[in-house]
Amino acid sequence: MKRPKALVSLGAAWALAGAVSMAPSAAEPGTVGTAVNVVIDKSFDQTADADQCVGASTLAAVRRGSSVILSEESASPDAPKLAVGQFFRSRLKDGVCQVLYITSAPVMAGFNVQFVGPDGGLSSVFGPNRAEPVTDQPGIQQVVHIGIGIEPPTTG
């Protein structure tokens, strides 16, 4: 069975970090360990530190110290909030910025996603985004994939 490249990369990130796991007591009843895998292919900046990349322009909230809000999958940006996750790591790979957040959320087919920067600034709401089961990562039972291709604003 051929695995999608993003899931293999996601698995490698977890292994490198020491297999992220959540103690069962840390999660709310009815929730599971959830990874939020963000791929930004245009609006990001490369950094010289271990994180390697951060969101830019309207995605400036995507960086170390930020959080992610998962809400019900909906066409409405006002969908009920379900979980808040924390930034785990970012890296630059194959010309795109890959960012990983970890949280505990109910098992669902998909979620809307919004980022909260370290200063409290909110990004736009992105979604709906699909969620998939994960069976090979201790403590993580689902992953939410977000591909963002926002062009940075032109200057001049």
DRENLO-689584 format. One record per residue (C-alpha): x negated, y negated, z negated; residue in three letters; residue number from 1. Coordinates in nm, 3 decimals. Each point is the difference from the previous one (the first is absolute). Layout:
+---------+---------+---------+-----+-----+
!      c1 !      c2 !      c3 !  aa !   i !
+---------+---------+---------+-----+-----+
!       X !       Y !       Z ! ALA ! NUM !
...
+---------+---------+---------+-----+-----+
# end
This chain:
+---------+---------+---------+-----+-----+
!      c1 !      c2 !      c3 !  aa !   i !
+---------+---------+---------+-----+-----+
!   0.000 !   0.000 !   0.000 ! MET !   1 !
!  -0.142 !  -0.335 !   0.100 ! LYS !   2 !
!   0.014 !  -0.265 !  -0.275 ! ARG !   3 !
!   0.059 !  -0.367 !   0.080 ! PRO !   4 !
!  -0.325 !  -0.197 !  -0.023 ! LYS !   5 !
!   0.148 !  -0.247 !  -0.252 ! ALA !   6 !
!   0.090 !   0.282 !  -0.242 ! LEU !   7 !
!  -0.345 !   0.154 !   0.030 ! VAL !   8 !
!  -0.156 !  -0.343 !  -0.070 ! SER !   9 !
!   0.239 !  -0.051 !  -0.288 ! LEU !  10 !
!  -0.099 !   0.338 !  -0.143 ! GLY !  11 !
!  -0.367 !  -0.087 !   0.029 ! ALA !  12 !
!   0.058 !  -0.326 !  -0.189 ! ALA !  13 !
!   0.167 !   0.190 !  -0.285 ! TRP !  14 !
!  -0.276 !   0.259 !  -0.015 ! ALA !  15 !
!  -0.264 !  -0.271 !  -0.004 ! LEU !  16 !
!   0.177 !  -0.177 !  -0.285 ! ALA !  17 !
!   0.010 !   0.316 !  -0.210 ! GLY !  18 !
!   0.344 !   0.131 !   0.097 ! ALA !  19 !
!   0.235 !  -0.262 !  -0.135 ! VAL !  20 !
!   0.259 !   0.157 !  -0.224 ! SER !  21 !
!   0.278 !  -0.129 !  -0.215 ! MET !  22 !
!   0.082 !   0.155 !  -0.335 ! ALA !  23 !
!   0.360 !   0.121 !   0.000 ! PRO !  24 !
!   0.073 !  -0.226 !  -0.298 ! SER !  25 !
!  -0.113 !  -0.306 !   0.201 ! ALA !  26 !
!   0.281 !   0.039 !   0.253 ! ALA !  27 !
!   0.364 !  -0.086 !  -0.053 ! GLU !  28 !
!   0.238 !   0.298 !   0.001 ! PRO !  29 !
!   0.106 !   0.080 !   0.357 ! GLY !  30 !
!  -0.309 !  -0.158 !   0.157 ! THR !  31 !
!  -0.313 !   0.149 !   0.154 ! VAL !  32 !
!  -0.353 !  -0.117 !   0.069 ! GLY !  33 !
!   0.017 !  -0.213 !   0.314 ! THR !  34 !
!  -0.279 !  -0.136 !   0.221 ! ALA !  35 !
!   0.065 !  -0.302 !   0.220 ! VAL !  36 !
!  -0.230 !   0.014 !   0.304 ! ASN !  37 !
!  -0.025 !  -0.338 !   0.174 ! VAL !  38 !
!  -0.174 !  -0.036 !   0.338 ! VAL !  39 !
!  -0.058 !  -0.358 !   0.117 ! ILE !  40 !
!  -0.132 !  -0.016 !   0.354 ! ASP !  41 !
!  -0.017 !  -0.375 !   0.066 ! LYS !  42 !
!   0.045 !  -0.241 !  -0.293 ! SER !  43 !
!  -0.284 !   0.086 !  -0.239 ! PHE !  44 !
!  -0.344 !  -0.122 !  -0.103 ! ASP !  45 !
!  -0.308 !   0.213 !  -0.050 ! GLN !  46 !
!  -0.172 !  -0.037 !  -0.340 ! THR !  47 !
!  -0.349 !   0.084 !  -0.122 ! ALA !  48 !
!   0.115 !   0.176 !  -0.317 ! ASP !  49 !
!   0.109 !   0.359 !  -0.060 ! ALA !  50 !
!   0.355 !  -0.074 !   0.116 ! ASP !  51 !
!  -0.121 !  -0.083 !   0.353 ! GLN !  52 !
!   0.315 !  -0.187 !   0.110 ! CYS !  53 !
!   0.290 !  -0.215 !  -0.119 ! VAL !  54 !
!   0.319 !  -0.123 !   0.161 ! GLY !  55 !
!  -0.012 !  -0.341 !   0.166 ! ALA !  56 !
!   0.250 !  -0.270 !   0.092 ! SER !  57 !
!   0.352 !   0.120 !  -0.088 ! THR !  58 !
!  -0.152 !   0.320 !  -0.147 ! LEU !  59 !
!  -0.235 !  -0.181 !  -0.241 ! ALA !  60 !
!   0.180 !   0.175 !  -0.290 ! ALA !  61 !
!  -0.157 !   0.332 !   0.108 ! VAL !  62 !
!  -0.321 !   0.013 !  -0.208 ! ARG !  63 !
!  -0.153 !   0.121 !  -0.327 ! ARG !  64 !
!   0.219 !  -0.101 !  -0.295 ! GLY !  65 !
!   0.318 !   0.007 !   0.208 ! SER !  66 !
!   0.309 !   0.214 !  -0.041 ! SER !  67 !
!   0.252 !   0.159 !   0.234 ! VAL !  68 !
!   0.376 !   0.002 !  -0.057 ! ILE !  69 !
!   0.200 !   0.291 !   0.141 ! LEU !  70 !
!   0.371 !  -0.060 !   0.053 ! SER !  71 !
!   0.280 !   0.201 !   0.156 ! GLU !  72 !
!  -0.036 !   0.062 !   0.373 ! GLU !  73 !
!   0.224 !  -0.266 !   0.152 ! SER !  74 !
!   0.030 !  -0.260 !   0.272 ! ALA !  75 !
!   0.057 !  -0.252 !  -0.281 ! SER !  76 !
!  -0.301 !  -0.160 !  -0.172 ! PRO !  77 !
!   0.211 !  -0.015 !  -0.319 ! ASP !  78 !
!   0.018 !   0.379 !  -0.051 ! ALA !  79 !
!  -0.027 !   0.121 !  -0.363 ! PRO !  80 !
!  -0.359 !   0.030 !  -0.129 ! LYS !  81 !
!  -0.103 !   0.356 !  -0.095 ! LEU !  82 !
!  -0.370 !  -0.006 !  -0.090 ! ALA !  83 !
!  -0.309 !  -0.218 !  -0.037 ! VAL !  84 !
!  -0.342 !   0.140 !   0.092 ! GLY !  85 !
!  -0.356 !  -0.114 !  -0.049 ! GLN !  86 !
!  -0.279 !  -0.058 !   0.250 ! PHE !  87 !
!  -0.237 !   0.296 !   0.007 ! PHE !  88 !
!  -0.250 !  -0.069 !   0.279 ! ARG !  89 !
!  -0.055 !  -0.135 !   0.349 ! SER !  90 !
!  -0.242 !   0.087 !   0.275 ! ARG !  91 !
!  -0.083 !  -0.098 !   0.354 ! LEU !  92 !
!   0.013 !   0.296 !   0.236 ! LYS !  93 !
!   0.020 !   0.019 !   0.378 ! ASP !  94 !
!   0.068 !  -0.373 !   0.025 ! GLY !  95 !
!   0.301 !  -0.001 !  -0.234 ! VAL !  96 !
!   0.043 !  -0.086 !  -0.367 ! CYS !  97 !
!   0.138 !   0.292 !  -0.203 ! GLN !  98 !
!   0.139 !  -0.081 !  -0.345 ! VAL !  99 !
!   0.126 !   0.247 !  -0.258 ! LEU ! 100 !
!   0.241 !  -0.069 !  -0.288 ! TYR ! 101 !
!   0.111 !   0.255 !  -0.262 ! ILE ! 102 !
!   0.333 !   0.006 !  -0.186 ! THR ! 103 !
!   0.278 !   0.225 !  -0.125 ! SER ! 104 !
!   0.327 !  -0.013 !   0.195 ! ALA ! 105 !
!   0.309 !   0.208 !   0.069 ! PRO ! 106 !
!  -0.024 !   0.244 !   0.290 ! VAL ! 107 !
!   0.162 !  -0.171 !   0.299 ! MET ! 108 !
!  -0.014 !   0.013 !   0.380 ! ALA ! 109 !
!  -0.137 !  -0.355 !   0.015 ! GLY ! 110 !
!  -0.050 !  -0.332 !  -0.176 ! PHE ! 111 !
!  -0.022 !  -0.371 !   0.064 ! ASN ! 112 !
!  -0.336 !  -0.138 !  -0.115 ! VAL ! 113 !
!  -0.107 !  -0.342 !  -0.125 ! GLN ! 114 !
!  -0.343 !  -0.107 !  -0.129 ! PHE ! 115 !
!  -0.066 !  -0.222 !  -0.302 ! VAL ! 116 !
!  -0.338 !  -0.173 !  -0.002 ! GLY ! 117 !
!  -0.214 !  -0.046 !  -0.311 ! PRO ! 118 !
!   0.136 !  -0.356 !  -0.023 ! ASP ! 119 !
!   0.364 !   0.119 !   0.012 ! GLY ! 120 !
!   0.052 !  -0.099 !   0.365 ! GLY ! 121 !
!   0.239 !   0.225 !   0.192 ! LEU ! 122 !
!  -0.041 !   0.131 !   0.353 ! SER ! 123 !
!   0.286 !   0.060 !   0.239 ! SER ! 124 !
!   0.199 !   0.321 !  -0.042 ! VAL ! 125 !
!  -0.112 !   0.279 !   0.234 ! PHE ! 126 !
!   0.227 !   0.288 !   0.083 ! GLY ! 127 !
!   0.154 !   0.228 !   0.009 ! PRO ! 128 !
!  -0.312 !   0.220 !  -0.021 ! ASN ! 129 !
!   0.008 !   0.379 !   0.003 ! ARG ! 130 !
!  -0.110 !   0.211 !  -0.296 ! ALA ! 131 !
!  -0.139 !   0.351 !   0.036 ! GLU ! 132 !
!  -0.059 !   0.280 !  -0.249 ! PRO ! 133 !
!  -0.358 !   0.069 !  -0.110 ! VAL ! 134 !
!  -0.095 !   0.350 !  -0.114 ! THR ! 135 !
!  -0.379 !  -0.005 !  -0.019 ! ASP ! 136 !
!  -0.079 !  -0.289 !  -0.240 ! GLN ! 137 !
!   0.032 !   0.053 !  -0.377 ! PRO ! 138 !
!   0.246 !  -0.247 !  -0.151 ! GLY ! 139 !
!   0.115 !  -0.140 !   0.335 ! ILE ! 140 !
!   0.322 !   0.145 !   0.144 ! GLN ! 141 !
!   0.085 !  -0.256 !   0.271 ! GLN ! 142 !
!  -0.167 !  -0.261 !   0.217 ! VAL ! 143 !
!   0.159 !  -0.310 !   0.153 ! VAL ! 144 !
!  -0.160 !  -0.111 !   0.328 ! HIS ! 145 !
!  -0.006 !  -0.365 !   0.104 ! ILE ! 146 !
!  -0.157 !  -0.111 !   0.327 ! GLY ! 147 !
!  -0.028 !  -0.378 !   0.030 ! ILE ! 148 !
!  -0.106 !  -0.166 !   0.324 ! GLY ! 149 !
!   0.055 !  -0.368 !  -0.073 ! ILE ! 150 !
!  -0.208 !  -0.233 !   0.212 ! GLU ! 151 !
!  -0.188 !  -0.264 !  -0.201 ! PRO ! 152 !
!   0.108 !  -0.356 !   0.084 ! PRO ! 153 !
!  -0.213 !  -0.175 !   0.260 ! THR ! 154 !
!  -0.191 !  -0.310 !  -0.102 ! THR ! 155 !
!  -0.064 !  -0.301 !   0.213 ! GLY ! 156 !
+---------+---------+---------+-----+-----+
# end
